[in-house]
Amino acid sequence: MPYRPVEFRDDDLPTALERCAVWLRQAQEWLGEPLDVLAIHLDYDDRQGSPYYDVKVLCNEEDLAGVPIAMRNKTD
């Protein structure tokens, strides 16, 4: 089954995680079921002057393709 990463980058880890959580909640509401998530990956760069946190959620591509369809059906 193909999976696709969805990325949330911020200079503050709690903010990146919260953005990810909000997105997951909204996507699950649109689909009407939980997303299939294979993995969550955290990367960071702590060099002075350019710190960031990169949260990647590896999601089932079929679920992600269904989100726009569910949104269209919800507005009809």
N, C-alpha and C positions, 0 to 999 in steps of 0.2 A: 504494500500500500504506500503510495507516495506521500511524503510529508514536506511541509514548507515552514521555514522559520518566520516568525513574526517578531520584530525587534523593537525594543524600547530603550532609548539611550538618554541619560541625564547625568548631570554632574552631582546628583544627590541620589544615593541608593534607595531610600524609602520612597522618593518620588517616582523613580523608575519602576519599582515594584508595585506601587499603587496604580500607576498608569496601566501596567500589565493586568492587574486585577480588575480594574474597571472595564478594560477591553474584553477580558474573558467573560465577565458577567453579561455585558451587552451582547456579545456574540452568542452566548448560550440562550439568552432571552429570544434573540432573533431566530435561532434554530429550533428552539423549543426542547432542546436536549443538551447535555454536556458535550463539549468538544472533546475529541480524542487528542490528548496531549502525550507525546512520546517522551519528551524531555524538556527540562528547563536548564538553560546554560547561562552562567553569569561570567562576564569578562569585565576587566577593569584596567584602567591605565592611571597609575598614581604619580606620573611624572609631574613635577612642579610646573604650574602654568596651564596644564591641560588635563586635569583629572576628569574622568567620566566613568560611569557604570553602564554596561550594555547587557540588558536582560533579553535573552532569546528564548522564545517558546516554540518548540517544534510541534506543529499541529498537523492533523490529517488534512491533506489538500482537498479531499472531497467535502469535508465539513466547511472549509473556508470558501469553496465555490458555492456552497449552499446559502451562505449568509446573504449575498445580494438577492438571491431568489426569494428567500424568506422575507427580506425587507420589502421587496416589491409586492409580494402577496399580502403583507400586513397593511400596506397603504391602499390596496384596492378595495 
